[in-house]
Amino acid sequence: MKQSILIGNSNFSSIRENNYFYVDKTNFIKEWWENAHIDTLLMRPPNFGKTLNLSMIDSFFSCKYANRSDLFEGLSIWKYEKYRELQGSYPVIYLSFEDVKANTFSDAKKYIMQKSIEVCNSFRFIAESKDFNYFSDCEFSDINATHLLNKLSFHLYHYYGKKVIILLDDFDAPIREAYWHGYWYEMVYFMSSLFLSTFKVNEYLECSLITGSTGRGFGSPLCDVNHLSIITTSSKMYANYFGFTEDEVFKALDTWSLLNRKEEVKEWYGGFTFGECNDS
């Protein structure tokens, strides 16, 4: 029985729970983890699987998914005993700035604040400080906003006894909006402070993975982050894990008895130009 294809779903656990068609990219977990970069910035075009891969890493490492081996059984990562033991064993902070769109800096900053609050509220069961329970927009100063994820990391570390993994998707979306609406400098200054506190001076950080899709200039808030490994589209590192390789495309076509459309697909789909065909 052929699996259903679900368009537009970037939630890894939902795809696996409902047995939707999924191209196995789980070896990305192993390669990223073993590269041992403290902070990794992955730049890829839109619609190349960044969000799905971050959701996959969240489902793999987060304590929220402890005892959820069913999500990974049968996938390539599960053949490694070391990684079976790591599944569901880390506190993970996962947020996305994809939908931070506003005409003014004030509104954009509020959206970012609210996202930070929502993440903190998801861990309310461990909160011992009013910092995570009583903030309102009127009380939420820039200083509080830029240090909140650092404070959350502190609480998670002391609750779980492990440093945190931070996943940030589409970090540059607010900066793109700021550029088009005329508040770029204010946004860059604010986000520089946010990233400084969250990544550079966060002693409770194990590692982070950050994704973006724009080029130079929009990454300036991350300039002060030490040990940042920047992976662009020109790099071969992780190339096979974003978009589909030629081999993956042709296997999918074969699954649906569409190999006769192979040449047609090659004409309009260039995703596998970022990766290399693996015949193994």
C-alpha positions as CSV (number, residue, x, y, z in Angstrom):
1,M,0.0,0.0,0.0
2,K,1.5,3.3,-1.1
3,Q,1.9,6.0,1.5
4,S,0.0,9.3,1.1
5,I,1.9,12.4,0.2
6,L,1.1,15.4,2.3
7,I,2.0,18.7,0.8
8,G,3.1,21.6,3.1
9,N,3.4,19.6,6.4
10,S,6.8,20.4,8.0
11,N,6.0,18.6,11.3
12,F,8.1,15.5,11.5
13,S,6.2,13.7,14.3
14,S,2.9,14.3,12.5
15,I,4.3,12.9,9.2
16,R,5.6,9.8,11.0
17,E,2.6,9.2,13.2
18,N,0.3,9.3,10.2
19,N,2.6,7.2,8.0
20,Y,2.9,9.9,5.3
21,F,5.5,9.5,2.6
22,Y,8.9,10.6,4.0
23,V,12.3,10.8,2.4
24,D,14.7,9.6,5.1
25,K,17.0,12.5,6.0
26,T,17.8,11.3,9.6
27,N,21.5,10.8,8.9
28,F,21.6,14.5,9.1
29,I,21.2,14.1,12.9
30,K,24.4,12.0,13.1
31,E,26.5,14.2,10.8
32,W,25.4,17.4,12.6
33,W,26.0,16.0,16.1
34,E,29.4,14.6,15.3
35,N,30.6,17.8,13.7
36,A,30.4,19.2,17.2
37,H,30.0,22.9,16.3
38,I,28.6,24.9,19.2
39,D,26.5,27.1,16.8
40,T,25.6,26.2,13.2
41,L,24.0,28.6,10.8
42,L,22.5,26.8,7.7
43,M,21.6,29.0,4.8
44,R,19.2,27.4,2.3
45,P,16.6,28.7,-0.1
46,P,12.9,28.6,0.9
47,N,11.1,25.3,0.6
48,F,14.3,23.2,0.9
49,G,13.3,21.3,4.0
50,K,14.9,23.5,6.7
51,T,11.8,23.5,8.9
52,L,11.2,19.8,8.6
53,N,14.8,19.0,9.5
54,L,14.6,21.2,12.6
55,S,11.4,19.5,13.5
56,M,13.1,16.2,13.0
57,I,16.0,17.2,15.3
58,D,13.5,18.5,17.9
59,S,11.7,15.2,17.8
60,F,14.9,13.3,18.1
61,F,16.6,15.1,21.0
62,S,13.9,16.8,23.0
63,C,12.9,15.3,26.4
64,K,9.3,16.0,25.3
65,Y,9.7,13.1,22.9
66,A,11.3,10.7,25.4
67,N,10.2,7.1,24.7
68,R,9.1,7.9,21.2
69,S,11.3,5.5,19.4
70,D,8.4,4.8,17.1
71,L,9.1,8.0,15.3
72,F,12.5,6.8,14.2
73,E,12.3,3.0,14.0
74,G,13.0,1.9,10.5
75,L,14.9,5.1,9.6
76,S,18.7,5.2,9.0
77,I,19.6,6.9,12.3
78,W,18.0,4.0,14.3
79,K,20.7,1.5,13.3
80,Y,23.2,3.3,15.5
81,E,23.0,2.2,19.2
82,K,24.6,5.4,20.4
83,Y,21.9,7.5,18.8
84,R,19.1,5.2,20.0
85,E,20.3,6.1,23.5
86,L,20.4,9.8,22.8
87,Q,16.8,10.0,21.6
88,G,14.6,12.1,23.9
89,S,17.4,12.9,26.3
90,Y,18.0,16.7,25.9
91,P,16.1,19.8,26.8
92,V,15.4,21.6,23.5
93,I,14.3,25.2,22.9
94,Y,12.7,25.3,19.5
95,L,11.2,28.4,17.9
96,S,10.6,30.0,14.5
97,F,10.6,33.6,13.3
98,E,9.1,32.6,10.0
99,D,5.8,34.5,10.6
100,V,7.3,37.6,12.2
101,K,5.9,40.1,9.8
102,A,5.2,43.7,10.7
103,N,5.2,47.2,9.3
104,T,6.8,48.7,12.4
105,F,9.7,47.8,14.7
106,S,7.4,48.0,17.7
107,D,5.0,45.4,16.3
108,A,7.8,43.2,15.1
109,K,9.5,43.3,18.5
110,K,6.2,42.3,20.2
111,Y,5.9,39.3,17.9
112,I,9.4,38.1,18.8
113,M,8.7,38.7,22.5
114,Q,5.4,36.7,22.3
115,K,7.2,33.8,20.7
116,S,9.8,33.8,23.5
117,I,7.0,33.9,26.1
118,E,5.2,31.0,24.3
119,V,8.3,28.9,24.4
120,C,8.8,29.6,28.1
121,N,5.1,28.8,28.8
122,S,5.6,25.4,27.3
123,F,8.0,24.7,30.1
124,R,5.9,26.3,32.8
125,F,5.8,23.0,34.8
126,I,9.5,23.6,35.8
127,A,9.4,27.3,36.4
128,E,10.5,28.4,39.8
129,S,10.8,32.1,39.0
130,K,8.2,34.7,38.2
131,D,10.2,35.6,35.1
132,F,8.3,32.9,33.2
133,N,4.9,33.4,34.6
134,Y,4.1,37.1,35.0
135,F,5.5,39.0,32.0
136,S,3.0,41.1,30.0
137,D,3.7,43.2,27.0
138,C,3.8,46.4,29.0
139,E,6.3,44.9,31.5
140,F,8.4,43.2,28.9
141,S,11.4,45.5,28.4
142,D,14.1,45.1,25.8
143,I,16.4,43.8,28.5
144,N,13.9,41.1,29.6
145,A,13.2,40.2,26.0
146,T,16.8,39.6,25.0
147,H,17.7,37.6,28.1
148,L,14.6,35.5,28.4
149,L,15.9,32.5,26.5
150,N,19.1,32.6,28.4
151,K,17.1,32.5,31.7
152,L,15.0,29.6,30.3
153,S,18.2,27.7,29.5
154,F,19.3,28.2,33.1
155,H,16.0,26.7,34.4
156,L,16.1,23.8,31.9
157,Y,19.7,23.0,32.8
158,H,19.0,22.8,36.5
159,Y,15.8,20.8,36.0
160,Y,17.2,18.2,33.6
161,G,20.9,18.3,34.5
162,K,21.9,18.8,30.9
163,K,22.7,21.8,28.8
164,V,20.1,22.8,26.2
165,I,19.9,22.5,22.5
166,I,18.5,25.6,20.8
167,L,16.8,25.4,17.4
168,L,15.9,28.7,15.6
169,D,14.2,28.5,12.3
170,D,14.1,31.5,9.8
171,F,16.2,33.7,12.0
172,D,16.4,36.3,9.3
173,A,12.7,36.7,8.5
174,P,12.2,39.7,10.9
175,I,15.3,41.3,9.4
176,R,14.0,41.0,5.8
177,E,10.7,42.6,6.9
178,A,12.7,45.4,8.7
179,Y,14.7,46.0,5.5
180,W,11.5,46.5,3.4
181,H,9.7,48.6,6.0
182,G,12.5,50.9,7.0
183,Y,13.5,49.8,10.5
184,W,16.5,47.6,9.7
185,Y,18.9,49.3,12.1
186,E,16.6,49.1,15.1
187,M,15.9,45.4,14.3
188,V,19.5,44.5,13.9
189,Y,20.5,46.1,17.1
190,F,17.7,44.4,19.0
191,M,18.4,41.0,17.5
192,S,22.1,41.4,18.1
193,S,21.4,41.7,21.8
194,L,19.0,38.7,21.7
195,F,21.5,36.5,19.9
196,L,24.4,37.6,22.1
197,S,22.5,36.5,25.2
198,T,21.0,33.4,23.7
199,F,24.1,32.0,22.0
200,K,27.4,33.7,22.8
201,V,27.2,34.2,26.6
202,N,24.8,31.3,27.3
203,E,26.8,29.0,29.6
204,Y,23.9,26.5,29.6
205,L,24.0,26.0,25.8
206,E,25.1,22.6,24.5
207,C,24.7,23.5,20.8
208,S,22.4,25.4,18.5
209,L,21.2,25.0,14.9
210,I,20.0,28.2,13.2
211,T,18.5,28.4,9.7
212,G,18.0,31.3,7.3
213,S,17.5,31.9,3.6
214,T,19.0,35.3,2.8
215,G,22.5,36.4,2.0
216,R,25.1,38.7,3.4
217,G,24.0,41.7,5.5
218,F,20.9,39.9,6.9
219,G,23.2,37.7,9.0
220,S,24.8,40.6,10.8
221,P,23.1,40.1,14.2
222,L,25.0,36.8,14.4
223,C,28.4,38.4,13.8
224,D,29.3,38.4,17.5
225,V,28.4,34.8,18.0
226,N,31.7,32.9,18.7
227,H,32.3,29.5,17.1
228,L,29.5,30.1,14.5
229,S,29.8,27.6,11.7
230,I,28.1,29.1,8.6
231,I,27.0,26.6,6.0
232,T,26.0,28.2,2.7
233,T,24.5,26.7,-0.5
234,S,28.0,26.6,-2.0
235,S,29.2,24.2,0.8
236,K,29.1,20.4,0.3
237,M,28.5,20.0,4.1
238,Y,25.0,18.7,4.7
239,A,24.3,19.0,1.0
240,N,22.2,15.8,0.7
241,Y,19.9,16.7,3.5
242,F,18.2,19.8,2.0
243,G,16.1,19.4,-1.1
244,F,16.1,16.0,-2.8
245,T,19.0,14.3,-4.4
246,E,18.6,12.9,-7.9
247,D,18.7,9.4,-6.4
248,E,15.9,10.2,-4.0
249,V,13.7,11.8,-6.7
250,F,14.0,8.8,-9.0
251,K,13.3,6.4,-6.2
252,A,10.1,8.3,-5.4
253,L,9.1,8.3,-9.0
254,D,9.6,4.5,-9.1
255,T,7.4,4.1,-6.0
256,W,4.5,5.7,-7.9
257,S,5.3,4.0,-11.2
258,L,6.4,7.3,-12.7
259,L,9.9,6.5,-14.0
260,N,8.7,7.4,-17.5
261,R,8.5,11.0,-16.3
262,K,12.1,11.1,-15.2
263,E,13.4,13.4,-17.9
264,E,10.5,15.7,-17.5
265,V,11.1,16.1,-13.8
266,K,14.8,16.7,-14.4
267,E,13.9,19.7,-16.6
268,W,12.0,21.6,-13.9
269,Y,13.4,20.3,-10.6
270,G,16.9,21.5,-9.7
271,G,16.9,20.6,-6.0
272,F,19.4,17.8,-6.3
273,T,22.0,20.2,-7.7
274,F,22.8,21.0,-4.0
275,G,23.6,17.4,-3.3
276,E,25.2,14.3,-4.9
277,C,23.6,11.1,-6.1
278,N,24.4,8.2,-3.8
279,D,24.0,4.8,-5.3
280,S,24.8,2.9,-2.2
